[in-house]
């Protein structure tokens, strides 16, 4: 099991959730930005602790200042699979399209809808939230659906229920999945043979 802690205040989580439920553009831009932020935290956590060099490399316009460069770096150092790399690149492209194409205002546009159809990793890897051993904290784990000893906690399972999701719903679910998975990976410092994602 992995304990989840984050430097992001709970109030910001609520605000982001509300914004993502607003316009389609807000879903794309805020969801993508939150994924990028959690990937950045994961990458920095895995690097030598040299604040000056890290700040320089992650500054805008520098080696790791771009979302795409961060996605590539995470893949190249073995944090996730080629499939996850492809999905993260798709999230980045959708975010950028909504941020820079002012006429784009819906996930239902054919090219965006088609890209969202390829966001499927969150269906094969389940992110669960369960109560910690102390009964108060929340633990996020990657695994199978809940076992008998696990108390299900609200939005513990990002898998789609019965009907096929909308493109917007699929994108939002993929963002939630990667945010949770990166939080889990930040706490998993054990070396592993194969990427968890």
C-alpha positions as CSV (number, residue, x, y, z in Angstrom):
1,X,0.0,0.0,0.0
2,X,1.1,3.5,-0.7
3,X,0.3,6.6,1.4
4,X,-0.8,9.6,-0.6
5,X,0.3,13.0,0.4
6,X,0.4,16.1,-1.8
7,X,1.4,19.7,-1.5
8,X,-1.9,20.7,-3.1
9,X,-4.5,21.9,-0.6
10,X,-7.8,20.2,-0.5
11,X,-9.6,23.4,-1.3
12,X,-7.7,23.6,-4.6
13,X,-8.8,20.0,-5.4
14,X,-12.4,21.1,-4.9
15,X,-11.9,24.2,-7.0
16,X,-10.3,22.2,-9.8
17,X,-13.1,19.7,-9.7
18,X,-15.7,22.5,-10.1
19,X,-13.7,24.1,-13.0
20,X,-13.4,20.7,-14.8
21,X,-17.2,20.3,-14.5
22,X,-17.6,23.8,-16.2
23,X,-17.0,24.3,-19.9
24,X,-15.3,21.7,-22.2
25,X,-12.4,24.1,-22.5
26,X,-12.0,24.2,-18.7
27,X,-12.1,20.4,-18.5
28,X,-9.3,20.1,-21.1
29,X,-7.0,22.9,-19.9
30,X,-7.4,22.4,-16.1
31,X,-7.3,18.6,-16.4
32,X,-4.2,18.6,-18.5
33,X,-2.5,21.2,-16.3
34,X,-3.1,19.1,-13.2
35,X,-1.7,16.0,-14.9
36,X,1.4,18.0,-15.9
37,X,1.8,19.3,-12.3
38,X,1.7,15.8,-10.8
39,X,4.1,14.5,-13.4
40,X,6.5,17.4,-12.6
41,X,6.3,16.5,-8.9
42,X,7.0,12.8,-9.7
43,X,10.0,13.7,-11.9
44,X,11.5,16.1,-9.4
45,X,11.0,13.5,-6.6
46,X,13.1,11.0,-8.6
47,X,16.0,13.4,-9.3
48,X,19.0,14.4,-7.3
49,X,18.0,17.0,-4.7
50,X,19.7,20.1,-6.2
51,X,17.1,22.9,-6.1
52,X,19.1,25.4,-8.2
53,X,19.7,23.0,-11.1
54,X,16.2,21.5,-10.9
55,X,14.5,25.0,-11.0
56,X,16.7,26.0,-14.0
57,X,15.9,22.8,-15.9
58,X,12.1,22.9,-15.2
59,X,11.7,26.6,-16.0
60,X,9.6,27.6,-19.0
61,X,11.6,27.3,-22.2
62,X,14.3,25.1,-20.6
63,X,15.0,21.4,-21.0
64,X,12.1,20.1,-18.9
65,X,9.9,23.2,-19.0
66,X,7.6,21.8,-21.6
67,X,4.8,19.2,-20.9
68,X,6.0,17.1,-23.9
69,X,9.6,17.0,-22.6
70,X,8.4,15.9,-19.2
71,X,6.3,13.2,-20.7
72,X,9.2,11.9,-22.8
73,X,11.6,12.1,-19.8
74,X,9.2,10.1,-17.6
75,X,9.0,7.4,-20.2
76,X,12.8,7.4,-20.9
77,X,13.7,6.9,-17.2
78,X,11.2,4.0,-16.9
79,X,8.4,5.6,-14.9
80,X,5.7,4.3,-17.2
81,X,5.1,2.2,-20.3
82,X,5.0,3.2,-24.0
83,X,1.2,3.0,-23.8
84,X,1.1,5.5,-20.9
85,X,3.5,7.7,-22.8
86,X,1.2,7.7,-25.8
87,X,-1.9,8.5,-23.7
88,X,-0.1,11.3,-21.9
89,X,0.9,12.8,-25.2
90,X,-2.7,12.6,-26.3
91,X,-3.8,14.4,-23.1
92,X,-1.2,17.1,-23.8
93,X,-2.3,17.5,-27.4
94,X,-6.0,17.8,-26.4
95,X,-5.1,20.3,-23.7
96,X,-3.0,22.4,-26.2
97,X,-5.8,22.3,-28.8
98,X,-8.4,23.7,-26.4
99,X,-5.9,26.3,-25.1
100,X,-4.9,27.6,-28.5
101,X,-7.8,27.0,-30.8
102,X,-10.5,29.5,-29.7
103,X,-13.1,28.0,-32.0
104,X,-12.7,24.6,-30.3
105,X,-15.4,24.4,-27.6
106,X,-16.4,20.7,-27.5
107,X,-14.9,17.3,-27.0
108,X,-17.5,16.1,-29.6
109,X,-15.4,17.5,-32.5
110,X,-14.5,14.4,-34.5
111,X,-10.7,14.6,-34.2
112,X,-10.9,15.3,-30.4
113,X,-13.5,12.5,-30.0
114,X,-11.3,10.1,-31.8
115,X,-8.3,10.9,-29.7
116,X,-10.3,10.5,-26.5
117,X,-11.3,7.0,-27.7
118,X,-7.7,6.0,-27.3
119,X,-7.5,6.9,-23.6
120,X,-8.0,3.4,-22.3
121,X,-5.3,2.6,-19.7
122,X,-7.6,3.8,-16.9
123,X,-9.8,0.8,-17.7
124,X,-7.1,-1.9,-17.4
125,X,-5.4,-0.5,-14.2
126,X,-7.8,0.3,-11.4
127,X,-6.9,3.1,-9.0
128,X,-8.5,2.5,-5.6
129,X,-8.8,4.7,-2.6
130,X,-9.1,2.8,0.7
131,X,-8.9,3.8,4.4
132,X,-5.5,3.6,5.9
133,X,-4.7,1.4,8.9
134,X,-5.3,4.3,11.2
135,X,-8.9,4.5,10.0
136,X,-8.6,8.2,9.0
137,X,-6.1,8.5,6.3
138,X,-6.7,7.6,2.6
139,X,-4.4,5.3,0.7
140,X,-4.3,5.1,-3.1
141,X,-3.2,1.8,-4.7
142,X,-3.1,0.4,-8.2
143,X,-4.8,-3.0,-8.4
144,X,-8.0,-5.0,-8.8
145,X,-11.5,-4.0,-7.7
146,X,-12.0,-3.8,-3.9
147,X,-11.6,-6.8,-1.7
148,X,-13.8,-7.6,1.2
149,X,-11.6,-6.0,3.8
150,X,-11.5,-2.7,1.9
151,X,-14.0,0.0,2.6
152,X,-14.9,1.8,-0.7
153,X,-14.3,5.5,-0.6
154,X,-16.0,8.0,-2.9
155,X,-14.4,8.0,-6.4
156,X,-12.2,5.1,-5.5
157,X,-12.6,3.4,-8.9
158,X,-12.2,5.4,-12.1
159,X,-13.4,2.6,-14.3
160,X,-16.5,3.3,-16.4
161,X,-19.6,1.7,-15.1
162,X,-22.2,0.6,-17.7
163,X,-22.7,2.9,-20.6
164,X,-19.8,4.1,-22.9
165,X,-18.5,7.4,-21.6
166,X,-18.7,10.7,-23.5
167,X,-15.4,11.9,-25.0
168,X,-15.2,14.5,-22.2
169,X,-15.9,11.9,-19.6
170,X,-13.2,9.7,-20.9
171,X,-10.7,12.6,-20.9
172,X,-11.6,13.6,-17.4
173,X,-11.3,10.0,-16.2
174,X,-7.9,9.6,-17.8
175,X,-6.7,12.8,-16.1
176,X,-8.0,11.6,-12.7
177,X,-6.3,8.3,-13.3
178,X,-2.8,9.8,-14.1
179,X,-3.0,12.3,-11.2
180,X,-3.7,9.4,-8.8
181,X,-1.2,7.1,-10.4
182,X,1.6,9.7,-10.3
183,X,0.8,10.3,-6.6
184,X,1.2,6.6,-6.0
185,X,4.4,6.4,-8.0
186,X,5.8,9.3,-6.0
187,X,5.6,7.2,-2.8
188,X,6.9,4.0,-4.5
189,X,10.6,4.5,-4.3
190,X,11.3,0.8,-4.6
191,X,13.0,-0.1,-7.9
192,X,10.8,-2.1,-10.2
193,X,11.6,-4.2,-13.3
194,X,8.6,-3.1,-15.3
195,X,6.7,0.2,-15.2
196,X,3.6,0.1,-13.0
197,X,1.6,2.0,-15.7
